Amino acid sequence: MTWPVNSCFLTLAILVLWRVEEIAEACSCSPAHPQQAFCSADIVIRAKVVGRQEIEVGNNIYGYPVTQIKYDIKQLKMFKGPNQDIDAIYTASSSAVCGVTLDASGKEYLITGRLNSDGKMHVTLCHFIEPWTDLTETQEKSLTQRYEMGCECKITRCTSIPCTISSPVECLWTDWVIEKTVNGEQAKHFACIKRSDDSCAWYRGAAPPKKDFLDIEDP
């Protein structure tokens, strides 16, 4: 049976569009406050990226090789994770499927990621990964002193005014509506901490959390 040329092109176009849509959906993720990224990650480390290589991990349904990027790292500090050193992280080979591009010439990063059943650390564009030098002093100290204290709290992102919270364990994250960025003052300088009465509130700085709490609805 001979297919009309136009029909073949139409079929190919549909397949391409389906694949593009599938990839776009695969890489969809909501912005997260650094504390949310810390609390949801299996592993949080400070590391120096010292090497990069593309590796084959199998074939897709069409028989083409599927590849990943393996970054060799030197772990400098583990803030959260298993009792083992991480010497490599893995990511998809393309940003279209959430692959992460890192500077492998010895640059230091804060890296959050997941620990797969194979014992390897995997990262995507949805994880919080920042050059270490770009972190604020509060963010650095919160990795060991503050973020974990608020993992039972809920950070609710405000996307438009008005926005409210529905529970005393929520902190309202307003960077987007106030500064039009998710990397604003609250992301850089605040942590959502659980207090002695089990409510949660924003806290700025590295002083003991009993000081400098903000009103929960007015960050």
Secondary structure, 3 states (H helix, E strand, C coil): CCCCHHHHHHHHHHHHHHHHHHHHHHCCCCCCCHHHHHHHCCEEEEEEEEEEEEEEEEECCCCCEEEEEEEEEEEEEEEECCCCCCCEEEEECCHHHCCCCCCCCCCEEEEEEEECCCCCEECCCCCCEEEHHHCCHHHHHHHHHCHHHHCCCEEEECCCCCCCCCCCCEEEECHHHHHCCCCCHHHHHEEEEECCCCCEEEEECCCCCCCCECCCCCC
